[in-house]
Amino acid sequence: MRIARAQLFFIPAAILALLLAACAEPEPRVDASSREAFDASMDRVIESLPAEQHDLFSEALFILVMNDAGEGEAQAPEGLTPALAGLDGMTAREILEKARALSRAHSRTDERDSEAQGQSGGQPETE
């Protein structure tokens, strides 16, 4: 009987938790359909972050924009660079994660380049 009572408590509690989660406000996303939409959505994205993450978010944007600088001639709405248009539909969390992954990939590449230079005696490789 003790197990049955625990189950009776658990099921409504689980349902209540799911209902509360469903009612939670979704994370704002970047809208890069126009410059105006981008600016307004970016304000909402930034406001959704705790104040202590604003600088980190700015750095993440810088990393992503600089990484895409000079990449192809992607189509972008007037007033937006292709790099900014590439953020369309992303949340703050996704932007931060993408920038972290990119930074880690660049760090690994830099380490491999340093190791290769060390093995070749510091001389650049020639063909």
GUZAGU-522232 format. One line per field, with one value per residue: residue number from 0; chain; y, z, x of N, C-alpha, C in turn; residue in three letters. Coordinates in Angstrom, 2 decimals. Layout:
<pts>
pos	NUM,...
unit	A,...
nnorth	Y,...
nup	Z,...
neast	X,...
canorth	Y,...
caup	Z,...
caeast	X,...
cnorth	Y,...
cup	Z,...
ceast	X,...
code	Ala,...
</pts>
This chain:
<pts>
pos	0,1,2,3,4,5,6,7,8,9,10,11,12,13,14,15,16,17,18,19,20,21,22,23,24,25,26,27,28,29,30,31,32,33,34,35,36,37,38,39,40,41,42,43,44,45,46,47,48,49,50,51,52,53,54,55,56,57,58,59,60,61,62,63,64,65,66,67,68,69,70,71,72,73,74,75,76,77,78,79,80,81,82,83,84,85,86,87,88,89,90,91,92,93,94,95,96,97,98,99,100,101,102,103,104,105,106,107,108,109,110,111,112,113,114,115,116,117,118,119,120,121,122,123,124,125,126
unit	A,A,A,A,A,A,A,A,A,A,A,A,A,A,A,A,A,A,A,A,A,A,A,A,A,A,A,A,A,A,A,A,A,A,A,A,A,A,A,A,A,A,A,A,A,A,A,A,A,A,A,A,A,A,A,A,A,A,A,A,A,A,A,A,A,A,A,A,A,A,A,A,A,A,A,A,A,A,A,A,A,A,A,A,A,A,A,A,A,A,A,A,A,A,A,A,A,A,A,A,A,A,A,A,A,A,A,A,A,A,A,A,A,A,A,A,A,A,A,A,A,A,A,A,A,A,A
nnorth	-1.20,1.17,1.85,2.34,4.71,6.47,6.46,7.59,10.17,10.93,10.91,13.06,15.17,15.03,15.59,18.20,19.47,19.19,20.72,23.27,23.65,23.73,26.10,27.95,30.81,30.96,30.97,34.00,34.53,35.31,37.44,37.77,38.85,41.43,44.59,46.14,44.23,42.57,44.23,44.73,42.12,41.31,43.00,41.88,39.33,39.91,41.14,38.92,37.66,37.20,40.04,39.72,38.18,39.68,40.89,38.60,37.59,39.61,39.24,36.70,37.23,38.85,37.00,35.19,36.84,37.79,35.39,34.71,36.73,37.68,35.24,33.75,34.99,35.25,35.54,38.28,40.22,43.67,45.96,44.21,42.20,39.19,37.58,38.41,37.86,35.14,34.44,34.13,32.95,31.85,31.32,33.07,31.27,29.36,30.91,31.54,28.92,28.15,29.99,29.25,26.64,27.23,28.76,26.81,25.05,26.68,27.02,24.42,24.12,26.11,25.03,22.67,23.83,25.12,22.92,21.66,23.54,23.46,20.89,21.12,22.57,25.20,26.41,27.59,25.46,24.46,24.07
nup	0.00,0.62,-1.54,-3.51,-2.58,-2.82,-5.58,-6.31,-5.44,-6.93,-9.68,-10.10,-9.36,-11.31,-13.58,-13.01,-13.00,-15.71,-16.90,-15.89,-17.02,-19.70,-19.81,-19.46,-20.51,-23.76,-24.86,-26.21,-29.71,-32.34,-34.93,-38.15,-40.38,-41.25,-40.84,-38.84,-37.49,-36.64,-34.84,-32.85,-31.98,-31.07,-28.89,-27.20,-26.84,-25.52,-23.20,-22.00,-20.82,-17.84,-16.21,-15.73,-17.86,-20.13,-21.22,-21.95,-23.87,-25.81,-26.57,-27.67,-29.89,-31.32,-31.89,-33.57,-35.69,-36.67,-37.44,-39.60,-41.31,-44.51,-45.52,-48.22,-50.30,-48.97,-48.99,-47.55,-45.67,-46.50,-44.91,-43.11,-42.37,-43.91,-41.86,-39.55,-40.40,-40.40,-37.80,-37.50,-35.98,-33.78,-30.25,-27.28,-25.77,-27.71,-29.38,-27.66,-27.19,-29.78,-30.27,-28.25,-29.10,-31.53,-30.66,-29.20,-31.29,-32.82,-30.95,-30.75,-33.35,-33.37,-31.43,-32.75,-34.92,-33.58,-32.48,-34.83,-35.87,-33.90,-34.23,-36.70,-36.23,-35.91,-38.32,-41.16,-43.24,-46.48,-49.96
neast	0.80,2.01,3.62,1.72,0.52,2.68,2.99,0.56,0.94,3.14,2.38,0.40,2.10,4.10,2.60,1.79,4.30,5.01,2.98,3.58,6.09,5.38,4.03,5.97,7.79,9.06,12.51,13.72,14.30,16.62,15.64,16.23,15.03,14.83,16.56,15.38,13.79,15.80,17.27,15.29,14.69,17.18,17.52,15.58,16.66,19.08,18.08,16.98,19.05,21.06,22.53,25.28,26.10,26.10,28.46,29.88,28.15,28.35,31.02,30.77,29.15,30.92,32.97,31.58,30.75,33.20,34.33,32.74,33.32,34.14,33.40,32.11,29.40,26.81,23.24,21.62,19.28,18.67,20.82,21.86,24.69,25.95,26.93,25.54,22.94,23.13,22.62,19.98,17.06,18.32,18.86,19.99,21.48,22.17,23.77,25.90,26.87,27.66,29.71,31.52,32.19,33.40,35.58,36.97,37.63,39.32,41.37,42.39,43.36,45.34,47.06,47.90,49.24,51.32,52.66,53.46,55.23,57.17,58.17,59.33,61.52,60.96,61.10,59.38,57.42,58.48,57.80
canorth	0.00,2.35,2.17,2.90,6.10,7.23,6.61,8.53,11.51,11.21,11.16,14.46,16.08,15.01,16.30,19.62,19.94,19.30,21.86,24.49,23.78,24.11,27.50,28.82,31.66,30.45,31.88,34.82,34.15,36.38,37.53,38.50,39.08,42.82,45.25,46.54,43.02,42.10,45.08,44.51,40.77,41.26,43.63,40.89,38.26,40.43,41.34,37.62,37.20,37.89,41.15,39.28,37.48,40.59,41.02,37.31,37.51,40.52,38.56,35.60,37.83,39.28,35.79,34.63,37.77,37.79,34.10,34.71,37.83,37.21,33.94,33.74,36.11,34.77,36.53,38.86,41.36,44.98,46.50,43.16,41.45,37.75,37.00,38.69,37.11,33.74,34.23,34.04,31.81,31.36,31.89,33.51,30.06,28.77,31.79,31.32,27.58,28.15,30.74,28.41,25.55,27.83,29.12,25.56,24.55,27.53,26.72,23.14,24.38,26.86,24.08,21.80,24.63,25.34,21.65,21.42,24.44,22.96,19.69,21.45,23.43,26.59,26.91,27.35,24.40,24.92,23.00
caup	0.00,0.71,-2.90,-4.22,-2.16,-3.42,-6.99,-6.40,-5.26,-7.99,-10.98,-10.20,-9.28,-12.62,-14.51,-12.67,-13.47,-17.17,-17.23,-15.60,-18.03,-20.96,-19.70,-19.35,-21.67,-24.56,-25.01,-27.43,-30.81,-33.26,-36.17,-39.10,-41.61,-41.64,-39.85,-37.71,-36.75,-35.99,-33.68,-31.81,-31.41,-30.34,-27.60,-26.37,-26.52,-24.51,-21.96,-21.39,-20.15,-16.61,-16.49,-15.73,-19.10,-21.27,-21.85,-22.56,-25.08,-26.79,-27.07,-28.52,-31.16,-32.01,-32.41,-34.68,-36.81,-37.23,-38.09,-40.87,-42.16,-45.71,-45.93,-49.30,-50.49,-48.59,-49.09,-46.27,-45.86,-46.56,-43.61,-42.29,-42.99,-43.92,-40.55,-38.65,-40.91,-40.02,-36.42,-37.55,-35.31,-32.66,-28.92,-26.65,-25.37,-28.92,-29.84,-26.73,-27.43,-31.08,-30.12,-27.45,-29.96,-32.51,-29.94,-28.91,-32.55,-33.16,-29.98,-31.15,-34.58,-32.97,-30.76,-33.77,-35.69,-32.72,-32.40,-36.13,-35.97,-32.97,-34.79,-37.86,-35.80,-35.96,-39.70,-41.93,-44.21,-47.86,-50.90
caeast	0.00,2.86,4.07,0.58,0.37,3.78,2.67,-0.55,1.49,4.11,1.73,-0.07,3.24,4.74,1.72,1.89,5.60,4.94,2.14,4.33,7.15,4.74,3.60,7.14,8.02,10.18,13.65,13.60,15.19,17.02,14.86,17.08,14.28,15.12,17.41,14.53,13.43,17.03,17.55,14.28,14.84,18.45,17.25,14.87,17.61,20.01,17.32,16.69,20.27,21.46,23.45,26.69,26.42,26.02,29.78,30.18,27.34,28.97,32.21,30.32,28.73,32.14,33.62,30.80,30.77,34.56,34.56,32.03,33.78,34.83,32.90,31.14,28.49,25.49,22.17,21.21,18.40,19.34,21.19,22.49,25.78,25.65,27.25,24.41,21.80,23.35,22.15,18.52,16.43,19.11,18.67,21.25,22.21,22.74,24.86,27.03,27.42,28.34,30.96,32.44,32.67,34.30,36.81,37.70,38.18,40.47,42.44,43.00,44.12,46.54,47.96,48.50,50.18,52.49,53.38,54.09,56.38,58.18,58.77,60.14,62.60,60.54,61.19,58.16,57.58,58.55,57.49
cnorth	1.26,2.79,2.83,4.36,6.97,7.47,7.61,9.97,11.90,11.60,12.58,15.47,16.16,15.77,17.80,20.21,20.12,20.49,23.18,24.72,24.23,25.57,28.47,29.60,31.13,31.48,32.70,34.39,35.37,36.29,38.40,38.73,40.50,43.43,45.64,45.33,42.48,42.90,44.82,43.13,40.64,41.92,42.63,39.76,38.71,40.62,40.03,37.08,37.90,38.95,40.70,38.53,38.40,40.74,39.73,37.15,38.42,39.90,37.43,36.13,38.25,38.08,35.27,35.54,37.78,36.48,34.07,35.83,37.26,35.85,34.14,35.00,35.64,35.91,36.99,40.02,42.66,45.49,45.47,42.51,39.98,37.10,37.22,37.94,35.63,33.42,34.03,32.77,31.30,32.05,32.35,32.30,29.42,29.59,31.60,29.96,27.52,28.88,29.95,27.30,26.08,28.20,27.89,25.01,25.36,27.26,25.44,23.33,25.11,25.94,23.18,22.56,24.86,24.07,21.37,22.30,23.96,21.75,20.00,22.43,24.91,27.20,26.63,26.27,25.00,23.75,22.84
cup	0.00,-0.68,-3.68,-3.84,-2.77,-4.90,-7.19,-6.23,-6.44,-9.30,-11.07,-10.15,-10.63,-13.64,-14.26,-13.17,-14.99,-17.60,-16.99,-16.62,-19.37,-20.96,-19.64,-20.65,-22.45,-24.64,-26.28,-28.45,-31.69,-34.51,-37.13,-40.42,-42.13,-40.56,-38.61,-36.85,-36.00,-34.72,-32.54,-31.16,-30.62,-28.97,-26.66,-25.93,-25.40,-23.17,-21.26,-20.61,-18.81,-16.96,-16.57,-17.01,-20.32,-21.97,-22.57,-23.87,-26.17,-27.39,-28.01,-29.88,-31.98,-32.65,-33.64,-35.90,-37.47,-37.94,-39.47,-41.79,-43.34,-46.19,-47.02,-49.39,-50.20,-48.70,-47.69,-46.56,-45.85,-45.15,-42.67,-43.07,-43.04,-42.57,-39.56,-39.10,-40.54,-38.60,-36.37,-36.89,-34.09,-31.36,-28.39,-26.31,-26.59,-29.47,-28.97,-26.99,-28.74,-30.99,-29.31,-28.31,-30.97,-31.87,-29.63,-30.18,-32.97,-32.23,-30.36,-32.40,-34.26,-32.29,-31.77,-34.59,-34.89,-32.62,-33.71,-36.31,-35.07,-33.53,-36.00,-37.53,-35.87,-37.35,-40.42,-42.99,-45.61,-48.76,-51.92
ceast	0.85,3.33,2.93,0.37,1.46,3.49,1.54,-0.07,2.38,3.43,1.18,1.08,3.95,3.90,1.79,3.21,5.61,4.09,2.86,5.43,6.57,4.33,4.78,7.33,9.21,11.31,13.45,14.66,15.49,16.15,15.65,16.36,14.45,16.00,16.59,14.17,14.64,17.31,16.58,14.45,16.13,18.30,16.56,15.80,18.54,19.31,17.02,17.88,20.46,22.51,24.90,27.07,26.43,27.37,30.17,29.41,27.91,30.21,31.83,29.88,29.94,32.84,32.89,30.85,32.15,34.86,33.90,32.47,34.54,34.37,31.85,30.29,27.07,24.48,21.78,20.26,19.20,19.60,21.81,23.62,25.37,25.92,26.10,23.17,21.91,22.91,20.64,18.01,17.16,18.72,20.01,22.11,22.88,23.90,26.10,27.68,28.19,29.69,31.98,33.03,33.68,35.63,37.64,38.34,39.40,41.65,43.16,43.84,45.42,47.54,48.65,49.53,51.46,53.32,54.11,55.31,57.51,58.90,59.63,61.23,62.26,60.62,59.88,58.43,57.60,58.29,58.58
code	Met,Arg,Ile,Ala,Arg,Ala,Gln,Leu,Phe,Phe,Ile,Pro,Ala,Ala,Ile,Leu,Ala,Leu,Leu,Leu,Ala,Ala,Cys,Ala,Glu,Pro,Glu,Pro,Arg,Val,Asp,Ala,Ser,Ser,Arg,Glu,Ala,Phe,Asp,Ala,Ser,Met,Asp,Arg,Val,Ile,Glu,Ser,Leu,Pro,Ala,Glu,Gln,His,Asp,Leu,Phe,Ser,Glu,Ala,Leu,Phe,Ile,Leu,Val,Met,Asn,Asp,Ala,Gly,Glu,Gly,Glu,Ala,Gln,Ala,Pro,Glu,Gly,Leu,Thr,Pro,Ala,Leu,Ala,Gly,Leu,Asp,Gly,Met,Thr,Ala,Arg,Glu,Ile,Leu,Glu,Lys,Ala,Arg,Ala,Leu,Ser,Arg,Ala,His,Ser,Arg,Thr,Asp,Glu,Arg,Asp,Ser,Glu,Ala,Gln,Gly,Gln,Ser,Gly,Gly,Gln,Pro,Glu,Thr,Glu
</pts>
